[in-house]
Each structure stands twice: as structure tokens, then as C-alpha cells.
């Protein structure tokens, strides 16, 4: 089984949890943990798109492979020759956001929708590129260990 999902818009990395001190009405203090609004919004968008892509299909089970490509916007402040080089694939994004954090935001949002848990993902191939239309494209498919040549070869 294979699922492909395109998430339009600028990729948003998984934000670190935030903490703040709160007081109850009785005056007791406690620390509240929350996820940044930008991360919550992006996660909700990814989850909704994943539900549309899955339709009535049950979440994938067993060992999974994930392909992820994050397409970042080309900075408009760059000179035209540099923008052209980025469009041609001659320049790669080496700045933030981190690819790992983009992957984390997307895989967490797909939990329970595309697959039962992101712990099922055994293989990952990911990349960061520039594009005119920013987006994230993921492809998730099941791995059959009996026919996976990498599984029998070892490191």
C-alpha cells in the first residue's frame, strides 16, 4: 500500500514546547506546557489533508518507508541570477528550518491517520530543496522484509 500526500505552503518545523507559570484561583502555582500556535495550526492542516488522502482506508500497519521532500521558497531578496540558480537546483537550502523538525511536524500529524504510530517508520529518505511553490511532499508505503534487499544485506 502506498500513500502520497502534498502539503501546500511554506514547511513549518515542529516547535519546541513552551512553558509558563500559572496560578489557580486559590493561588497555587503550576507550570503549564503548551505547543506554539504556528505548530498547532500546521499540524491541523497536515492532519486534515492526510484524512482526505486516506478516505475510508484504515491506517497503514507493519514496517513503513517514508520519502519526504520539503520545498522551501526562494528568498525574494536574492539577486535574479541566484534565484535562477536555486530554481535550477544548483543551490540547496542550508538554512533553517531543520529538515528533522519538518519531518517531525509532518509525521506527528499523520499519527493515527496514515499509520497507527510514527514508530512504524523504519526507513526514511528526506530532502530539502528550493521551489517556486513551497510545499512538502510525502510518500509512505509498507515494506515487505522478505523482499527488501536492504534488510538481508546488513550495514
Residue pairs with C-beta under 8 A, 6 or more apart in sequence:
1 57
1 60
1 141
1 142
2 139
2 140
2 141
2 142
3 53
3 54
3 60
3 114
3 139
3 140
3 141
4 53
4 137
4 138
4 139
5 49
5 50
5 53
5 110
5 114
5 137
5 138
5 139
5 140
6 49
6 135
6 136
6 137
7 45
7 46
7 49
7 106
7 135
7 136
7 137
7 138
8 133
8 134
8 135
9 45
9 134
9 135
10 72
10 73
10 134
11 70
11 71
11 72
11 97
11 102
11 105
11 134
11 135
11 136
12 38
12 39
12 41
12 42
12 97
12 102
12 105
13 39
13 96
13 97
13 98
13 101
13 102
13 104
13 105
14 39
14 101
14 102
14 104
14 105
14 108
15 35
15 36
15 38
15 39
16 36
17 33
17 34
17 35
18 33
18 34
18 35
18 36
19 31
19 32
19 33
19 34
20 31
20 32
20 34
21 29
21 30
21 31
21 32
22 29
22 30
22 31
22 32
23 29
24 30
39 105
42 105
42 109
43 105
43 108
43 109
44 109
46 105
46 106
46 109
46 110
47 109
47 110
47 113
50 109
50 110
50 113
50 114
51 113
53 114
54 113
54 114
59 112
59 113
59 114
59 115
59 116
60 114
60 115
60 116
60 120
60 140
60 141
60 142
61 115
61 116
61 120
61 142
62 120
62 142
62 143
63 120
63 122
63 123
63 142
63 143
63 145
64 115
64 120
64 121
64 122
64 123
64 140
64 141
64 142
64 143
65 121
65 122
65 123
65 124
65 125
65 140
65 141
65 142
65 143
66 103
66 107
66 121
66 123
66 124
66 125
66 126
66 138
66 139
66 140
67 124
67 125
67 126
67 137
67 138
67 139
67 140
68 102
68 103
68 106
68 124
68 125
68 126
68 127
68 136
68 137
68 138
68 139
69 126
69 127
69 128
69 129
69 136
69 137
69 138
70 97
70 99
70 102
70 126
70 127
70 128
70 129
70 136
71 129
71 130
71 131
71 133
71 134
71 135
71 136
71 137
72 93
72 97
72 128
72 129
72 130
72 131
72 134
73 130
73 131
73 134
74 83
74 86
74 87
74 130
74 131
74 132
75 83
76 83
78 86
82 91
85 91
86 130
87 130
87 131
87 132
89 129
89 130
91 130
92 128
92 129
92 130
93 128
93 129
93 130
99 126
99 127
99 128
102 128
102 136
103 124
103 126
106 136
106 138
107 118
107 121
108 118
110 118
110 138
110 140
111 117
111 118
114 140
115 121
115 140
121 140
122 143
123 143
123 150
143 151
145 151
